[in-house]
Amino acid sequence: MVVPHHPAGARLARHRLAGELADVVPPTLLADLIAVLAELVGNAVRHARPLPGGVVRVAWRMRASAEGPRIQLRVTDGGASTRPRIRTASPDAADGRGLHIVAGLASRWGVERDGMGQRVWAEFDPAPTPRPDLVPAG
């Protein structure tokens, strides 16, 4: 899907993702997917150039496995002068925590660059199956 290179683009992407995956993935995974997609689109709007036409490309792919769905999110923009990276933010900083959220919720994430721009992706492995015979310690 293509969304505007504008803060409203993150909202459009979140709503579309939620609409397509709400009946397919568990609610907790959907919440993580929505949070990560919002961060990735928000970062593209704040820090990168748009693709031609003033847009950002958003995609997701789900593959079934015996353990559950494996999902990859991808956000493609026109690139920036610096590569996306996790930063250290002070407690008083207004921003700088987005990729910490991505890294904390996704199984892995990364950046691919080519002559047209960059693609930031995040992958989610299936959640482990709950074991009712195990009781948390503590």
FILO-824662 format. One record per residue (C-alpha): residue number from 0; x, y, z. Coordinates in pm, 1 decimal, padded with zeros to 6 digits. Layout:
[NUM, [X, Y, Z]]
...
***
This chain:
[0, [00000.0, 00000.0, 00000.0]]
[1, [00108.7, 00357.2, -00055.0]]
[2, [00047.1, 00626.3, 00206.9]]
[3, [00126.1, 00997.2, 00206.0]]
[4, [00463.0, 01111.8, 00337.9]]
[5, [00273.7, 01286.6, 00613.8]]
[6, [00182.4, 01198.8, 00974.9]]
[7, [-00161.5, 01089.6, 00852.2]]
[8, [00014.8, 00813.8, 00656.7]]
[9, [00088.8, 00624.0, 00979.1]]
[10, [-00279.3, 00632.9, 01076.9]]
[11, [-00387.3, 00503.9, 00735.5]]
[12, [-00132.9, 00221.5, 00750.0]]
[13, [-00233.6, 00120.4, 01105.8]]
[14, [-00602.1, 00105.6, 01016.3]]
[15, [-00541.5, -00099.9, 00702.9]]
[16, [-00313.9, -00344.8, 00886.3]]
[17, [-00565.3, -00383.4, 01169.8]]
[18, [-00848.8, -00438.7, 00924.1]]
[19, [-00663.8, -00707.3, 00732.3]]
[20, [-00510.5, -00898.8, 01024.4]]
[21, [-00763.8, -00858.6, 01309.0]]
[22, [-00924.1, -01197.3, 01242.2]]
[23, [-00596.6, -01370.4, 01157.1]]
[24, [-00351.0, -01301.7, 01440.7]]
[25, [-00389.8, -01290.7, 01820.1]]
[26, [-00481.0, -00948.0, 01963.6]]
[27, [-00147.9, -00908.2, 02145.6]]
[28, [00048.2, -00973.0, 01825.8]]
[29, [-00177.1, -00734.9, 01634.6]]
[30, [-00109.6, -00463.0, 01893.5]]
[31, [00266.8, -00517.0, 01852.0]]
[32, [00238.5, -00508.1, 01471.5]]
[33, [00039.2, -00185.0, 01483.0]]
[34, [00287.0, -00020.2, 01722.6]]
[35, [00588.4, -00118.1, 01511.5]]
[36, [00426.2, -00014.1, 01183.8]]
[37, [00335.2, 00324.2, 01333.0]]
[38, [00696.4, 00374.6, 01446.2]]
[39, [00840.9, 00276.9, 01108.5]]
[40, [00605.0, 00499.7, 00908.4]]
[41, [00648.6, 00783.3, 01158.4]]
[42, [01026.7, 00756.8, 01127.1]]
[43, [01003.4, 00759.4, 00747.8]]
[44, [00793.2, 01076.1, 00759.6]]
[45, [01016.0, 01250.3, 01016.6]]
[46, [01360.8, 01150.0, 00898.7]]
[47, [01354.0, 01043.3, 00533.3]]
[48, [01265.2, 01182.2, 00195.1]]
[49, [00945.6, 01063.8, 00028.4]]
[50, [00936.6, 00834.6, -00270.5]]
[51, [00836.2, 00999.3, -00600.2]]
[52, [00483.5, 01130.3, -00566.0]]
[53, [00530.3, 01230.2, -00202.2]]
[54, [00455.8, 00883.8, -00065.5]]
[55, [00587.9, 00602.7, 00153.0]]
[56, [00533.0, 00238.7, 00057.8]]
[57, [00406.7, 00004.7, 00331.0]]
[58, [00381.5, -00372.0, 00298.0]]
[59, [00335.7, -00678.1, 00513.0]]
[60, [00366.5, -01045.3, 00442.6]]
[61, [00237.9, -01331.9, 00650.2]]
[62, [00358.3, -01689.2, 00616.7]]
[63, [00192.4, -01973.8, 00798.3]]
[64, [00404.5, -02215.6, 00997.0]]
[65, [00329.2, -02499.1, 01235.9]]
[66, [00406.4, -02264.8, 01528.9]]
[67, [00181.7, -01983.6, 01401.9]]
[68, [00206.3, -01691.2, 01161.9]]
[69, [00541.7, -01534.6, 01072.6]]
[70, [00495.4, -01172.6, 00974.1]]
[71, [00724.0, -00920.4, 00810.4]]
[72, [00647.3, -00547.4, 00792.7]]
[73, [00830.5, -00325.9, 00541.1]]
[74, [00834.1, 00052.3, 00502.6]]
[75, [01009.2, 00197.8, 00198.7]]
[76, [01094.6, 00566.0, 00167.9]]
[77, [01326.6, 00784.5, -00037.3]]
[78, [01615.2, 00748.6, 00206.8]]
[79, [01794.6, 00990.1, 00433.9]]
[80, [02148.0, 01116.8, 00479.3]]
[81, [02199.9, 00878.2, 00771.1]]
[82, [02100.8, 00516.5, 00820.6]]
[83, [01828.3, 00442.7, 01079.9]]
[84, [01986.9, 00330.1, 01407.6]]
[85, [01896.8, 00292.8, 01770.5]]
[86, [01993.4, 00604.5, 01965.9]]
[87, [02030.9, 00673.5, 02331.8]]
[88, [01763.8, 00915.6, 02446.4]]
[89, [01777.6, 01104.1, 02772.9]]
[90, [01476.4, 01073.1, 03003.6]]
[91, [01375.8, 01428.8, 02908.4]]
[92, [01409.5, 01380.3, 02531.3]]
[93, [01089.1, 01417.3, 02332.0]]
[94, [01192.5, 01151.9, 02080.9]]
[95, [01460.9, 00894.0, 02008.6]]
[96, [01290.1, 00582.2, 02145.0]]
[97, [01112.1, 00453.0, 01835.1]]
[98, [01365.4, 00195.6, 01721.7]]
[99, [01397.8, 00073.2, 02081.5]]
[100, [01026.0, -00006.2, 02060.7]]
[101, [01074.1, -00177.9, 01725.4]]
[102, [01367.8, -00384.5, 01856.0]]
[103, [01178.1, -00475.6, 02171.5]]
[104, [00861.4, -00594.0, 01998.0]]
[105, [00994.2, -00749.4, 01677.4]]
[106, [01201.3, -01067.2, 01659.2]]
[107, [01450.3, -00880.0, 01440.0]]
[108, [01466.8, -00568.4, 01223.1]]
[109, [01697.7, -00414.8, 00968.0]]
[110, [01756.7, -00166.0, 00690.7]]
[111, [01821.4, -00224.3, 00321.4]]
[112, [01936.3, 00058.3, 00096.1]]
[113, [01954.9, 00082.7, -00280.0]]
[114, [01978.3, 00364.2, -00532.7]]
[115, [01607.6, 00442.0, -00499.1]]
[116, [01587.7, 00478.3, -00119.5]]
[117, [01569.8, 00256.0, 00183.2]]
[118, [01350.1, -00015.4, 00326.6]]
[119, [01320.4, -00068.0, 00700.4]]
[120, [01175.6, -00404.6, 00793.9]]
[121, [01070.4, -00583.8, 01108.8]]
[122, [00996.9, -00954.1, 01143.8]]
[123, [00782.1, -01130.2, 01399.9]]
[124, [00826.2, -01497.1, 01476.8]]
[125, [00527.6, -01698.1, 01598.4]]
[126, [00449.9, -01662.2, 01965.9]]
[127, [00526.2, -01971.5, 02168.5]]
[128, [00225.3, -02187.2, 02239.6]]
[129, [00109.3, -02137.9, 02599.4]]
[130, [00178.8, -02431.4, 02829.2]]
[131, [-00101.1, -02457.8, 03088.6]]
[132, [00102.9, -02719.3, 03276.8]]
[133, [00374.3, -02460.5, 03354.4]]
[134, [00326.3, -02204.8, 03630.1]]
[135, [00533.9, -01882.5, 03632.2]]
[136, [00780.8, -01862.6, 03918.0]]
[137, [00775.2, -01573.3, 04148.7]]
***
